Amino acid sequence: MNATRNYPAKDPHVLADLACVQAGEEFFTGFLHDLDDEDVRGPSLLPGWTRAHVIAHLGYNALAITRLVDWASSGIESPMYESTESRNDEIDRGAVLSAACLREHAEHSAGLLDAAWRSLPDERWTYQVKNAQSLSIAISDSVWLRARELWLHAIDLDLGGTASDIPPTVSRRILQDVLTTWAVRDRFIVDVKATDIDDPIRPRGAQQTKNSTTVPDLSVTGALADLLMWATGRGRHGVDQTDPFGRMKSRAPDARRWL
């Protein structure tokens, strides 16, 4: 049975991303069912955030993306957040809720987002909106943004999930997003060698920022899961810096800012 059969979108890439969101929602919410109030006050893997902060963020993130879908549907601008401060404030307020309320909020918000996607006509999926960084994106890209949030923050709950649980295709794509941001925004090229996959991972559009023959600014190697954690600012375990010829130099430095 095709889990995405009821979505108006016809683009197979969008449908694949919707399926990735569905799987990510199942993965994330699977950690929420048995949490009590003490559990949610425990630390997450993100500095300064409890598990409650992470859960609240995912709930409000769904509502924020729903506003973008409403924008695409109506043509009336509806930003994700009024400001960075308002985004942070709502997460802090949500983080004081009980485990039961957080769970209900996360699931209800995800349902609203899914309903918004299901009601968006196929011809509106190319409509341009702005993401949280005020960059123009097609509303179809909002699906991948949600998938990315779900898979990464499920790990941040620190409830037994690891980056190795993320499907390799998802990890690879997130890693490519990070490399692309560094290449395009910072003109900083990182050469990545994942020891457990054959194909190289390169930033999209890197050839537009530096000549392909230019020595990269940084070369790193490690397993895909470890590289993902490193690139997204979640530690340096298992990631080493190499010289341009692949010879080991040292433990990789802390990754630069991504988002």
Phi, psi and omega per residue, in radians:
M1 nan 2.336 -3.139
N2 -1.460 1.976 -3.070
A3 -1.192 -0.278 -3.099
T4 -1.865 0.279 -3.029
R5 -1.146 -0.407 -3.059
N6 -1.643 0.146 3.090
Y7 -1.587 2.404 3.135
P8 -1.169 -0.423 -3.115
A9 -1.032 2.425 -3.135
K10 -1.871 -0.342 -3.110
D11 -1.099 2.150 -3.117
P12 -1.093 -0.500 3.110
H13 -1.202 -0.691 3.091
V14 -1.147 -0.753 3.133
L15 -1.104 -0.660 3.091
A16 -1.135 -0.685 3.110
D17 -1.179 -0.648 3.087
L18 -1.096 -0.694 3.076
A19 -1.135 -0.610 3.107
C20 -1.163 -0.655 3.068
V21 -1.118 -0.791 3.138
Q22 -1.011 -0.779 3.121
A23 -1.159 -0.689 3.116
G24 -1.144 -0.668 3.085
E25 -1.092 -0.735 3.129
E26 -1.124 -0.723 3.138
F27 -1.117 -0.823 -3.102
F28 -1.171 -0.913 -3.063
T29 -1.198 -0.354 3.079
G30 -1.071 -0.421 3.118
F31 -1.489 -0.190 -3.001
L32 -1.596 -0.371 -2.914
H33 -1.089 -0.649 -3.042
D34 -1.820 0.197 -3.121
L35 -1.327 2.423 3.014
D36 -1.924 -3.107 -3.061
D37 -1.099 -0.598 3.103
E38 -1.183 -0.710 3.140
D39 -1.037 -0.785 -3.040
V40 -1.252 -0.332 3.087
R41 -1.449 -0.109 3.125
G42 -1.248 2.793 -3.088
P43 -1.230 2.513 2.978
S44 -1.630 -3.065 3.080
L45 -1.403 -0.108 -3.136
L46 -1.663 2.165 -3.107
P47 -0.949 2.247 3.087
G48 1.476 -0.088 -3.132
W49 -1.981 2.330 2.944
T50 -1.448 3.056 3.040
R51 -1.067 -0.592 3.116
A52 -1.058 -0.674 3.087
H53 -1.069 -0.764 -3.122
V54 -1.104 -0.808 -3.125
I55 -1.127 -0.767 3.102
A56 -1.049 -0.759 3.136
H57 -1.024 -0.778 -3.137
L58 -1.110 -0.645 3.091
G59 -1.145 -0.828 -3.136
Y60 -1.235 -0.514 3.060
N61 -1.086 -0.704 3.097
A62 -1.082 -0.730 3.121
L63 -1.165 -0.652 3.130
A64 -1.120 -0.736 3.119
I65 -1.230 -0.576 3.056
T66 -1.029 -0.668 3.098
R67 -1.087 -0.641 3.096
L68 -1.168 -0.683 3.113
V69 -1.139 -0.695 3.081
D70 -1.090 -0.660 3.076
W71 -1.059 -0.835 -3.141
A72 -1.119 -0.602 -3.112
S73 -1.271 -0.750 -3.026
S74 -1.677 -0.411 -3.034
G75 1.440 0.007 3.128
I76 -1.703 2.148 -3.043
E77 -1.021 2.305 3.139
S78 -2.533 1.587 -3.036
P79 -1.145 2.783 3.116
M80 -1.044 -0.834 -3.096
Y81 -2.420 2.595 3.059
E82 -1.144 -0.641 3.140
S83 -2.904 2.919 3.056
T84 -1.073 -0.658 -3.138
E85 -1.120 -0.744 3.141
S86 -1.171 -0.622 3.079
R87 -1.080 -0.825 -3.128
N88 -1.145 -0.656 -3.135
D89 -1.114 -0.744 -3.107
E90 -1.202 -0.581 3.072
I91 -1.149 -0.757 3.122
D92 -1.090 -0.697 3.115
R93 -1.176 -0.716 3.140
G94 -1.161 -0.494 -3.061
A95 -1.219 -0.205 3.124
V96 -1.625 -0.054 -3.135
L97 -1.235 2.803 3.090
S98 -1.223 2.870 3.113
A99 -1.023 -0.736 -3.115
A100 -1.124 -0.749 3.138
C101 -1.171 -0.701 3.107
L102 -1.091 -0.749 3.128
R103 -1.104 -0.790 -3.137
E104 -1.120 -0.735 -3.141
H105 -1.117 -0.758 -3.137
A106 -1.086 -0.780 -3.090
E107 -1.257 -0.689 3.134
H108 -1.147 -0.761 -3.136
S109 -1.112 -0.715 3.100
A110 -1.091 -0.660 3.108
G111 -1.137 -0.683 3.105
L112 -1.120 -0.721 3.119
L113 -1.128 -0.772 -3.141
D114 -1.068 -0.720 3.127
A115 -1.123 -0.644 3.119
A116 -1.138 -0.760 3.087
W117 -1.092 -0.699 -3.112
R118 -1.160 -0.431 -3.107
S119 -1.677 -0.052 -3.102
L120 -1.451 2.074 -3.124
P121 -1.052 2.664 -3.082
D122 -0.989 -0.670 -3.074
E123 -1.245 -0.190 -3.130
R124 -1.664 -0.062 -3.048
W125 -1.267 -0.200 3.077
T126 -1.694 0.012 -3.097
Y127 -1.082 2.417 -3.084
Q128 -1.565 2.275 3.046
V129 -2.257 -3.025 3.123
K130 -2.142 2.365 -3.139
N131 -1.426 -3.004 -3.080
A132 -1.152 -0.337 3.100
Q133 -1.665 0.192 3.132
S134 1.142 0.434 3.060
L135 -1.655 2.457 3.138
S136 -1.286 2.290 3.090
I137 -2.423 2.714 2.960
A138 -1.276 2.538 -3.122
I139 -1.054 -0.423 3.076
S140 -1.042 -0.518 3.137
D141 -1.218 -0.324 -3.140
S142 -1.107 -0.441 -3.131
V143 -1.181 -0.821 3.114
W144 -1.130 -0.671 3.114
L145 -1.004 -0.719 3.126
R146 -1.196 -0.752 3.132
A147 -1.030 -0.772 -3.128
R148 -1.061 -0.764 3.119
E149 -1.074 -0.780 -3.075
L150 -1.105 -0.860 -3.060
W151 -1.171 -0.738 -3.124
L152 -1.206 -0.776 -3.059
H153 -1.308 -0.371 3.006
A154 -1.074 -0.655 3.090
I155 -1.199 -0.666 -3.102
D156 -1.113 -0.359 3.105
L157 -1.104 -0.387 3.128
D158 0.990 0.858 3.141
L159 -2.071 0.425 3.089
G160 1.980 -0.325 3.090
G161 -1.345 2.504 3.115
T162 -2.266 2.938 3.120
A163 -1.066 -0.413 3.105
S164 -1.191 -0.310 3.101
D165 -1.407 -0.275 3.129
I166 -1.334 2.313 3.121
P167 -0.951 2.388 -3.115
P168 -0.934 -0.635 3.136
T169 -1.122 -0.598 3.113
V170 -1.268 -0.813 3.114
S171 -1.014 -0.773 -3.119
R172 -1.081 -0.733 -3.102
R173 -1.222 -0.694 3.079
I174 -1.090 -0.779 3.138
L175 -1.058 -0.698 3.107
Q176 -1.148 -0.633 3.065
D177 -1.017 -0.782 -3.123
V178 -1.123 -0.845 -3.128
L179 -1.048 -0.662 3.129
T180 -1.166 -0.740 3.099
T181 -1.041 -0.804 3.127
W182 -1.092 -0.718 -3.087
A183 -1.203 -0.786 -3.049
V184 -1.424 -0.816 -3.084
R185 -1.325 -0.769 -3.002
D186 -1.824 -0.134 -3.031
R187 0.936 0.745 -3.110
F188 -2.127 1.960 -3.042
I189 -1.732 2.181 3.109
V190 -1.986 2.192 3.059
D191 -1.601 2.128 -3.049
V192 -2.006 2.283 3.044
K193 -2.138 1.881 3.076
A194 -1.508 2.174 -3.018
T195 -1.316 -0.254 -3.062
D196 -1.953 0.174 3.006
I197 -2.344 2.725 -3.047
D198 -1.517 -0.706 -3.012
D199 -1.401 2.479 3.111
P200 -1.229 2.702 3.075
I201 -1.975 2.019 -3.086
R202 -2.186 2.645 3.096
P203 -1.178 2.486 3.004
R204 -1.229 2.348 3.106
G205 1.348 0.141 -3.119
A206 -1.073 -0.564 -3.113
Q207 -1.161 -0.253 3.124
Q208 -1.526 -0.229 -3.089
T209 -1.822 -0.554 3.101
K210 -2.557 2.611 3.089
N211 -1.063 2.457 -3.075
S212 -1.091 -0.315 3.141
T213 -1.563 -0.088 -3.133
T214 -1.204 2.414 3.069
V215 -1.113 2.298 -3.127
P216 -1.106 2.724 3.112
D217 -1.251 -0.457 -3.132
L218 -2.708 2.430 3.060
S219 -2.142 2.275 -3.127
V220 -2.353 2.753 3.114
T221 -2.496 2.675 3.133
G222 2.870 3.063 3.059
A223 -1.163 2.672 -3.080
L224 -0.962 -0.790 -3.118
A225 -1.087 -0.714 3.131
D226 -1.199 -0.677 3.094
L227 -1.106 -0.672 3.109
L228 -1.095 -0.813 3.135
M229 -1.092 -0.726 3.130
W230 -1.108 -0.885 -3.036
A231 -1.123 -0.529 -3.124
T232 -1.635 0.242 3.043
G233 1.361 0.505 -3.074
R234 -1.992 0.546 3.064
G235 2.015 2.928 -3.084
R236 -2.036 0.145 -3.071
H237 -0.992 2.247 3.026
G238 1.352 0.087 -3.110
V239 -1.977 2.199 -3.106
D240 -2.066 2.612 3.033
Q241 -1.549 2.436 3.123
T242 -2.192 2.875 3.017
D243 -1.471 3.020 -3.091
P244 -1.029 -0.246 -3.139
F245 -1.725 0.100 3.089
G246 1.543 0.108 3.138
R247 -1.458 2.372 -3.085
M248 -1.111 2.379 3.098
K249 -1.997 -0.924 -3.048
S250 -2.989 3.073 2.997
R251 -1.071 2.464 -3.109
A252 -1.077 2.542 3.062
P253 -1.230 2.893 3.031
D254 -0.995 2.438 3.129
A255 -1.222 2.610 3.079
R256 -1.310 2.948 -3.113
R257 -1.030 2.457 3.095
W258 -1.804 -1.137 -3.109
L259 -1.821 nan nan
